Amino acid sequence: MTDMKEPIDIAIERFNGHYSCSQSIFSAFAPRYGLSDDQALRIASPLGGGIARQGHVCGAVSGAMMVLGLARGTADPQDKDEIYRLGAEFVARFEALHTSIRCRELIGYDLSLPEQASAARDAGVTRRLCPAFVRSAAEILADLLR
């Protein structure tokens, strides 16, 4: 396996290239687990902005959870303890850095409301704040996958 720094750099590059946070994380790691870039970008596309810009779970977190599922998940409905443990560890580490996993709490705007989405765009909030969330998610994920 190649150096785990590579997906971190890919995730940041994709976010800076205007992919959503979920697409950036998921597509940076998913090819290692058999998905093409195109498949990964499509699968993660509705999760940006806290699930379709609804301000719920940060897309970087959602993307990371999907990668954990690809890498360490189970198809056995009775064997979820380990993946839940890994997911919970990811969430705890992300929250320790950023106090929340909820998009609207992280960025301070509710993107589901047109006036707040417009204000967030005008303030450049996603370009200013979200790269740190994408980087943190990628770093935590890379560490958990080692």
Backbone as JSON Lines, residues from 0, in Angstrom:
{"i":0,"aa":"M","n":[0.86,-1.2,0.0],"ca":[0.0,0.0,0.0],"c":[0.89,1.23,0.0]}
{"i":1,"aa":"T","n":[0.47,2.23,-0.74],"ca":[1.25,3.46,-0.81],"c":[1.11,4.25,0.49]}
{"i":2,"aa":"D","n":[1.93,5.24,0.62],"ca":[1.95,6.11,1.79],"c":[0.56,6.71,2.03]}
{"i":3,"aa":"M","n":[0.11,6.68,3.3],"ca":[-1.23,7.18,3.63],"c":[-1.32,8.7,3.56]}
{"i":4,"aa":"K","n":[-0.23,9.4,3.34],"ca":[-0.3,10.86,3.15],"c":[-0.95,11.17,1.81]}
{"i":5,"aa":"E","n":[-0.8,10.3,0.84],"ca":[-1.35,10.55,-0.49],"c":[-2.85,10.84,-0.48]}
{"i":6,"aa":"P","n":[-3.71,10.04,0.17],"ca":[-5.13,10.38,0.15],"c":[-5.45,11.7,0.86]}
{"i":7,"aa":"I","n":[-4.68,12.05,1.85],"ca":[-4.88,13.34,2.53],"c":[-4.68,14.47,1.53]}
{"i":8,"aa":"D","n":[-3.59,14.4,0.78],"ca":[-3.31,15.42,-0.22],"c":[-4.37,15.44,-1.32]}
{"i":9,"aa":"I","n":[-4.81,14.26,-1.74],"ca":[-5.85,14.16,-2.77],"c":[-7.13,14.81,-2.27]}
{"i":10,"aa":"A","n":[-7.5,14.52,-1.03],"ca":[-8.73,15.09,-0.46],"c":[-8.69,16.61,-0.46]}
{"i":11,"aa":"I","n":[-7.58,17.18,-0.02],"ca":[-7.44,18.64,0.01],"c":[-7.48,19.21,-1.4]}
{"i":12,"aa":"E","n":[-6.77,18.57,-2.31],"ca":[-6.75,19.04,-3.7],"c":[-8.16,19.01,-4.31]}
{"i":13,"aa":"R","n":[-8.89,17.94,-4.05],"ca":[-10.25,17.85,-4.6],"c":[-11.17,18.9,-3.98]}
{"i":14,"aa":"F","n":[-11.04,19.12,-2.68],"ca":[-11.89,20.15,-2.06],"c":[-11.55,21.52,-2.66]}
{"i":15,"aa":"N","n":[-10.27,21.8,-2.81],"ca":[-9.86,23.06,-3.4],"c":[-10.3,23.18,-4.86]}
{"i":16,"aa":"G","n":[-10.57,22.03,-5.49],"ca":[-11.07,22.0,-6.86],"c":[-12.59,22.02,-6.93]}
{"i":17,"aa":"H","n":[-13.22,22.38,-5.82],"ca":[-14.67,22.61,-5.75],"c":[-15.52,21.35,-5.66]}
{"i":18,"aa":"Y","n":[-14.91,20.21,-5.33],"ca":[-15.74,19.06,-4.97],"c":[-16.22,19.3,-3.55]}
{"i":19,"aa":"S","n":[-17.32,18.65,-3.18],"ca":[-17.82,18.8,-1.82],"c":[-16.89,18.09,-0.84]}
{"i":20,"aa":"C","n":[-17.08,18.38,0.43],"ca":[-16.27,17.75,1.46],"c":[-16.44,16.22,1.45]}
{"i":21,"aa":"S","n":[-17.67,15.74,1.28],"ca":[-17.91,14.29,1.24],"c":[-17.24,13.66,0.03]}
{"i":22,"aa":"Q","n":[-17.37,14.29,-1.13],"ca":[-16.74,13.76,-2.33],"c":[-15.21,13.76,-2.2]}
{"i":23,"aa":"S","n":[-14.68,14.81,-1.61],"ca":[-13.23,14.93,-1.47],"c":[-12.65,13.81,-0.63]}
{"i":24,"aa":"I","n":[-13.27,13.54,0.5],"ca":[-12.78,12.47,1.38],"c":[-13.01,11.1,0.76]}
{"i":25,"aa":"F","n":[-14.25,10.83,0.36],"ca":[-14.58,9.49,-0.12],"c":[-13.78,9.13,-1.37]}
{"i":26,"aa":"S","n":[-13.69,10.04,-2.32],"ca":[-12.98,9.73,-3.56],"c":[-11.47,9.64,-3.38]}
{"i":27,"aa":"A","n":[-10.93,10.26,-2.35],"ca":[-9.49,10.17,-2.1],"c":[-9.08,8.79,-1.59]}
{"i":28,"aa":"F","n":[-9.99,8.13,-0.88],"ca":[-9.67,6.83,-0.28],"c":[-10.31,5.64,-0.99]}
{"i":29,"aa":"A","n":[-11.5,5.82,-1.57],"ca":[-12.29,4.7,-2.1],"c":[-11.58,3.87,-3.17]}
{"i":30,"aa":"P","n":[-10.77,4.46,-4.07],"ca":[-10.11,3.63,-5.07],"c":[-9.23,2.52,-4.48]}
{"i":31,"aa":"R","n":[-8.73,2.73,-3.29],"ca":[-7.94,1.69,-2.62],"c":[-8.77,0.47,-2.27]}
{"i":32,"aa":"Y","n":[-10.09,0.63,-2.3],"ca":[-11.0,-0.44,-1.92],"c":[-11.9,-0.86,-3.09]}
{"i":33,"aa":"G","n":[-11.45,-0.57,-4.31],"ca":[-12.09,-1.11,-5.49],"c":[-13.08,-0.23,-6.23]}
{"i":34,"aa":"L","n":[-13.3,0.99,-5.77],"ca":[-14.2,1.9,-6.48],"c":[-13.39,2.82,-7.38]}
{"i":35,"aa":"S","n":[-13.96,3.16,-8.51],"ca":[-13.31,4.15,-9.38],"c":[-13.55,5.55,-8.81]}
{"i":36,"aa":"D","n":[-12.77,6.5,-9.28],"ca":[-13.0,7.9,-8.88],"c":[-14.42,8.32,-9.22]}
{"i":37,"aa":"D","n":[-14.86,8.0,-10.44],"ca":[-16.2,8.38,-10.87],"c":[-17.27,7.8,-9.94]}
{"i":38,"aa":"Q","n":[-17.15,6.52,-9.62],"ca":[-18.13,5.89,-8.71],"c":[-18.12,6.58,-7.35]}
{"i":39,"aa":"A","n":[-16.93,6.8,-6.83],"ca":[-16.81,7.41,-5.5],"c":[-17.39,8.83,-5.49]}
{"i":40,"aa":"L","n":[-17.09,9.6,-6.52],"ca":[-17.61,10.97,-6.59],"c":[-19.13,10.97,-6.69]}
{"i":41,"aa":"R","n":[-19.68,10.05,-7.44],"ca":[-21.14,9.97,-7.58],"c":[-21.8,9.53,-6.27]}
{"i":42,"aa":"I","n":[-21.25,8.5,-5.65],"ca":[-21.84,7.97,-4.41],"c":[-21.88,9.05,-3.33]}
{"i":43,"aa":"A","n":[-20.8,9.81,-3.2],"ca":[-20.7,10.81,-2.13],"c":[-21.38,12.13,-2.47]}
{"i":44,"aa":"S","n":[-21.83,12.3,-3.71],"ca":[-22.32,13.61,-4.15],"c":[-23.51,14.17,-3.36]}
{"i":45,"aa":"P","n":[-24.43,13.38,-2.81],"ca":[-25.54,14.01,-2.09],"c":[-25.23,14.37,-0.64]}
{"i":46,"aa":"L","n":[-24.03,14.08,-0.18],"ca":[-23.74,14.22,1.24],"c":[-23.1,15.55,1.64]}
{"i":47,"aa":"G","n":[-22.74,16.39,0.68],"ca":[-22.1,17.66,0.99],"c":[-23.03,18.62,1.72]}
{"i":48,"aa":"G","n":[-22.44,19.51,2.48],"ca":[-23.23,20.52,3.21],"c":[-24.08,19.91,4.31]}
{"i":49,"aa":"G","n":[-23.63,18.79,4.83],"ca":[-24.38,18.15,5.91],"c":[-25.6,17.41,5.39]}
{"i":50,"aa":"I","n":[-25.42,16.64,4.35],"ca":[-26.44,15.86,3.65],"c":[-27.34,16.8,2.87]}
{"i":51,"aa":"A","n":[-27.02,16.95,1.6],"ca":[-27.81,17.77,0.68],"c":[-28.02,19.2,1.19]}
{"i":52,"aa":"R","n":[-26.96,19.76,1.77],"ca":[-26.98,21.14,2.31],"c":[-28.03,21.34,3.4]}
{"i":53,"aa":"Q","n":[-28.29,20.3,4.17],"ca":[-29.27,20.41,5.25],"c":[-28.62,20.73,6.6]}
{"i":54,"aa":"G","n":[-27.29,20.78,6.64],"ca":[-26.6,21.17,7.86],"c":[-26.45,20.07,8.89]}
{"i":55,"aa":"H","n":[-26.72,18.84,8.5],"ca":[-26.61,17.72,9.44],"c":[-25.14,17.29,9.54]}
{"i":56,"aa":"V","n":[-24.86,16.02,9.52],"ca":[-23.48,15.55,9.69],"c":[-22.6,16.11,8.57]}
{"i":57,"aa":"C","n":[-21.49,16.7,8.96],"ca":[-20.5,17.24,8.03],"c":[-20.18,16.2,6.96]}
{"i":58,"aa":"G","n":[-20.13,16.64,5.71],"ca":[-19.82,15.74,4.62],"c":[-18.48,15.07,4.74]}
{"i":59,"aa":"A","n":[-17.49,15.75,5.32],"ca":[-16.18,15.13,5.5],"c":[-16.3,13.93,6.44]}
{"i":60,"aa":"V","n":[-17.15,14.04,7.44],"ca":[-17.39,12.94,8.38],"c":[-18.16,11.83,7.69]}
{"i":61,"aa":"S","n":[-19.2,12.18,6.93],"ca":[-19.97,11.17,6.2],"c":[-19.08,10.41,5.22]}
{"i":62,"aa":"G","n":[-18.26,11.15,4.5],"ca":[-17.33,10.51,3.56],"c":[-16.38,9.56,4.27]}
{"i":63,"aa":"A","n":[-15.89,9.98,5.41],"ca":[-14.97,9.14,6.18],"c":[-15.66,7.88,6.68]}
{"i":64,"aa":"M","n":[-16.91,8.01,7.11],"ca":[-17.66,6.84,7.58],"c":[-17.83,5.82,6.46]}
{"i":65,"aa":"M","n":[-18.09,6.32,5.26],"ca":[-18.23,5.4,4.13],"c":[-16.92,4.7,3.82]}
{"i":66,"aa":"V","n":[-15.81,5.42,3.94],"ca":[-14.5,4.78,3.72],"c":[-14.25,3.72,4.79]}
{"i":67,"aa":"L","n":[-14.57,4.03,6.04],"ca":[-14.42,3.02,7.1],"c":[-15.23,1.77,6.76]}
{"i":68,"aa":"G","n":[-16.44,1.97,6.25],"ca":[-17.26,0.84,5.86],"c":[-16.62,0.03,4.75]}
{"i":69,"aa":"L","n":[-16.08,0.7,3.75],"ca":[-15.4,-0.01,2.67],"c":[-14.2,-0.8,3.19]}
{"i":70,"aa":"A","n":[-13.43,-0.16,4.03],"ca":[-12.17,-0.74,4.49],"c":[-12.34,-1.8,5.57]}
{"i":71,"aa":"R","n":[-13.24,-1.56,6.5],"ca":[-13.33,-2.44,7.67],"c":[-14.74,-2.88,8.01]}
{"i":72,"aa":"G","n":[-15.69,-2.53,7.16],"ca":[-17.09,-2.86,7.43],"c":[-17.38,-4.34,7.29]}
{"i":73,"aa":"T","n":[-18.6,-4.68,7.58],"ca":[-19.02,-6.08,7.53],"c":[-20.34,-6.21,6.79]}
{"i":74,"aa":"A","n":[-20.52,-7.34,6.16],"ca":[-21.8,-7.65,5.54],"c":[-22.63,-8.53,6.46]}
{"i":75,"aa":"D","n":[-22.06,-8.93,7.59],"ca":[-22.75,-9.79,8.56],"c":[-23.6,-8.91,9.48]}
{"i":76,"aa":"P","n":[-24.92,-9.05,9.45],"ca":[-25.77,-8.18,10.27],"c":[-25.57,-8.37,11.77]}
{"i":77,"aa":"Q","n":[-24.87,-9.41,12.17],"ca":[-24.63,-9.66,13.6],"c":[-23.24,-9.22,14.06]}
{"i":78,"aa":"D","n":[-22.45,-8.65,13.16],"ca":[-21.05,-8.39,13.47],"c":[-20.7,-6.92,13.23]}
{"i":79,"aa":"K","n":[-21.35,-6.01,13.94],"ca":[-21.15,-4.58,13.72],"c":[-20.29,-3.91,14.79]}
{"i":80,"aa":"D","n":[-19.94,-4.63,15.85],"ca":[-19.25,-3.99,16.97],"c":[-17.96,-3.29,16.58]}
{"i":81,"aa":"E","n":[-17.12,-3.93,15.78],"ca":[-15.83,-3.35,15.44],"c":[-15.98,-2.1,14.57]}
{"i":82,"aa":"I","n":[-16.87,-2.14,13.58],"ca":[-17.04,-0.96,12.72],"c":[-17.68,0.18,13.51]}
{"i":83,"aa":"Y","n":[-18.59,-0.14,14.42],"ca":[-19.16,0.91,15.27],"c":[-18.09,1.51,16.19]}
{"i":84,"aa":"R","n":[-17.19,0.68,16.68],"ca":[-16.09,1.17,17.52],"c":[-15.21,2.12,16.72]}
{"i":85,"aa":"L","n":[-14.85,1.72,15.51],"ca":[-14.01,2.58,14.67],"c":[-14.74,3.89,14.34]}
{"i":86,"aa":"G","n":[-16.02,3.8,14.0],"ca":[-16.8,4.99,13.7],"c":[-16.88,5.93,14.89]}
{"i":87,"aa":"A","n":[-17.12,5.36,16.05],"ca":[-17.21,6.17,17.27],"c":[-15.86,6.82,17.59]}
{"i":88,"aa":"E","n":[-14.77,6.1,17.36],"ca":[-13.45,6.67,17.59],"c":[-13.21,7.84,16.64]}
{"i":89,"aa":"F","n":[-13.59,7.67,15.38],"ca":[-13.45,8.76,14.43],"c":[-14.22,9.99,14.91]}
{"i":90,"aa":"V","n":[-15.49,9.8,15.26],"ca":[-16.33,10.91,15.7],"c":[-15.72,11.6,16.92]}
{"i":91,"aa":"A","n":[-15.28,10.83,17.89],"ca":[-14.7,11.4,19.11],"c":[-13.46,12.24,18.78]}
{"i":92,"aa":"R","n":[-12.64,11.75,17.89],"ca":[-11.42,12.49,17.53],"c":[-11.75,13.76,16.75]}
{"i":93,"aa":"F","n":[-12.71,13.67,15.84],"ca":[-13.11,14.85,15.07],"c":[-13.73,15.9,16.0]}
{"i":94,"aa":"E","n":[-14.61,15.46,16.88],"ca":[-15.23,16.39,17.83],"c":[-14.21,17.0,18.78]}
{"i":95,"aa":"A","n":[-13.19,16.25,19.15],"ca":[-12.16,16.8,20.03],"c":[-11.43,17.97,19.35]}
{"i":96,"aa":"L","n":[-11.32,17.92,18.04],"ca":[-10.66,18.99,17.29],"c":[-11.61,20.15,16.96]}
{"i":97,"aa":"H","n":[-12.88,19.82,16.69],"ca":[-13.78,20.83,16.13],"c":[-15.08,21.04,16.92]}
{"i":98,"aa":"T","n":[-15.26,20.37,18.02],"ca":[-16.39,20.47,18.96],"c":[-17.71,19.9,18.45]}
{"i":99,"aa":"S","n":[-17.82,19.58,17.17],"ca":[-19.07,19.07,16.62],"c":[-18.79,18.29,15.35]}
{"i":100,"aa":"I","n":[-19.76,17.49,14.91],"ca":[-19.71,16.88,13.58],"c":[-20.84,17.44,12.7]}
{"i":101,"aa":"R","n":[-21.6,18.37,13.22],"ca":[-22.74,18.94,12.49],"c":[-22.29,20.15,11.66]}
{"i":102,"aa":"C","n":[-22.58,20.09,10.39],"ca":[-22.17,21.13,9.45],"c":[-22.6,22.52,9.92]}
{"i":103,"aa":"R","n":[-23.86,22.7,10.27],"ca":[-24.33,24.05,10.61],"c":[-23.65,24.57,11.87]}
{"i":104,"aa":"E","n":[-23.26,23.69,12.78],"ca":[-22.53,24.13,13.98],"c":[-21.08,24.45,13.64]}
{"i":105,"aa":"L","n":[-20.51,23.7,12.72],"ca":[-19.12,23.92,12.34],"c":[-18.93,25.22,11.57]}
{"i":106,"aa":"I","n":[-19.87,25.52,10.68],"ca":[-19.68,26.71,9.84],"c":[-20.48,27.92,10.31]}
{"i":107,"aa":"G","n":[-21.43,27.71,11.22],"ca":[-22.19,28.83,11.76],"c":[-23.3,29.35,10.85]}
{"i":108,"aa":"Y","n":[-23.65,28.57,9.84],"ca":[-24.74,28.94,8.93],"c":[-25.59,27.71,8.67]}
{"i":109,"aa":"D","n":[-26.87,27.91,8.42],"ca":[-27.78,26.83,8.04],"c":[-27.97,26.89,6.53]}
{"i":110,"aa":"L","n":[-27.27,26.02,5.81],"ca":[-27.28,26.06,4.35],"c":[-28.62,25.66,3.74]}
{"i":111,"aa":"S","n":[-29.53,25.13,4.56],"ca":[-30.86,24.78,4.04],"c":[-31.75,26.01,3.89]}
{"i":112,"aa":"L","n":[-31.35,27.11,4.49],"ca":[-32.11,28.37,4.38],"c":[-31.44,29.26,3.33]}
{"i":113,"aa":"P","n":[-32.15,29.61,2.28],"ca":[-31.53,30.36,1.17],"c":[-30.78,31.62,1.61]}
{"i":114,"aa":"E","n":[-31.34,32.37,2.54],"ca":[-30.66,33.61,2.97],"c":[-29.36,33.31,3.72]}
{"i":115,"aa":"Q","n":[-29.35,32.23,4.5],"ca":[-28.12,31.87,5.2],"c":[-27.1,31.25,4.25]}
{"i":116,"aa":"A","n":[-27.57,30.47,3.28],"ca":[-26.66,29.91,2.28],"c":[-25.98,31.02,1.5]}
{"i":117,"aa":"S","n":[-26.76,32.05,1.15],"ca":[-26.22,33.2,0.44],"c":[-25.22,33.95,1.3]}
{"i":118,"aa":"A","n":[-25.55,34.15,2.57],"ca":[-24.63,34.84,3.49],"c":[-23.34,34.03,3.67]}
{"i":119,"aa":"A","n":[-23.48,32.72,3.76],"ca":[-22.29,31.85,3.9],"c":[-21.4,31.97,2.67]}
{"i":120,"aa":"R","n":[-22.02,31.98,1.49],"ca":[-21.26,32.15,0.24],"c":[-20.56,33.5,0.23]}
{"i":121,"aa":"D","n":[-21.3,34.55,0.59],"ca":[-20.72,35.9,0.6],"c":[-19.55,36.0,1.58]}
{"i":122,"aa":"A","n":[-19.65,35.3,2.69],"ca":[-18.59,35.32,3.71],"c":[-17.44,34.37,3.36]}
{"i":123,"aa":"G","n":[-17.62,33.54,2.33],"ca":[-16.57,32.58,1.95],"c":[-16.31,31.54,3.02]}
{"i":124,"aa":"V","n":[-17.33,31.23,3.79],"ca":[-17.15,30.4,4.97],"c":[-16.68,28.97,4.63]}
{"i":125,"aa":"T","n":[-17.23,28.39,3.56],"ca":[-16.81,27.02,3.26],"c":[-15.37,26.98,2.74]}
{"i":126,"aa":"R","n":[-14.95,27.97,2.02],"ca":[-13.57,28.02,1.53],"c":[-12.59,28.38,2.66]}
{"i":127,"aa":"R","n":[-13.1,29.07,3.67],"ca":[-12.25,29.49,4.79],"c":[-12.16,28.42,5.87]}
{"i":128,"aa":"L","n":[-13.29,27.8,6.22],"ca":[-13.32,26.86,7.35],"c":[-13.21,25.39,6.96]}
{"i":129,"aa":"C","n":[-13.86,25.03,5.87],"ca":[-13.99,23.6,5.55],"c":[-12.69,22.88,5.18]}
{"i":130,"aa":"P","n":[-11.68,23.55,4.62],"ca":[-10.44,22.81,4.37],"c":[-9.86,22.17,5.64]}
{"i":131,"aa":"A","n":[-10.02,22.82,6.78],"ca":[-9.53,22.23,8.04],"c":[-10.33,20.99,8.41]}
{"i":132,"aa":"F","n":[-11.63,20.98,8.12],"ca":[-12.46,19.81,8.43],"c":[-12.1,18.65,7.51]}
{"i":133,"aa":"V","n":[-11.86,18.96,6.24],"ca":[-11.47,17.93,5.27],"c":[-10.11,17.36,5.66]}
{"i":134,"aa":"R","n":[-9.16,18.22,6.0],"ca":[-7.83,17.75,6.39],"c":[-7.91,16.88,7.66]}
{"i":135,"aa":"S","n":[-8.63,17.35,8.66],"ca":[-8.76,16.58,9.9],"c":[-9.38,15.21,9.64]}
{"i":136,"aa":"A","n":[-10.46,15.2,8.86],"ca":[-11.14,13.94,8.56],"c":[-10.2,12.99,7.84]}
{"i":137,"aa":"A","n":[-9.46,13.49,6.87],"ca":[-8.53,12.65,6.13],"c":[-7.4,12.13,7.02]}
{"i":138,"aa":"E","n":[-6.88,12.98,7.89],"ca":[-5.79,12.56,8.78],"c":[-6.27,11.53,9.8]}
{"i":139,"aa":"I","n":[-7.42,11.76,10.39],"ca":[-7.96,10.79,11.36],"c":[-8.23,9.47,10.65]}
{"i":140,"aa":"L","n":[-8.83,9.53,9.5],"ca":[-9.14,8.33,8.75],"c":[-7.88,7.56,8.38]}
{"i":141,"aa":"A","n":[-6.89,8.26,7.87],"ca":[-5.62,7.6,7.51],"c":[-5.03,6.9,8.74]}
{"i":142,"aa":"D","n":[-5.08,7.56,9.87],"ca":[-4.55,6.97,11.1],"c":[-5.35,5.72,11.49]}
{"i":143,"aa":"L","n":[-6.66,5.79,11.43],"ca":[-7.48,4.64,11.8],"c":[-7.3,3.45,10.85]}
{"i":144,"aa":"L","n":[-6.96,3.73,9.62],"ca":[-6.78,2.66,8.62],"c":[-5.39,2.03,8.66]}
{"i":145,"aa":"R","n":[-4.49,2.61,9.41],"ca":[-3.13,2.04,9.5],"c":[-3.15,0.73,10.24]}
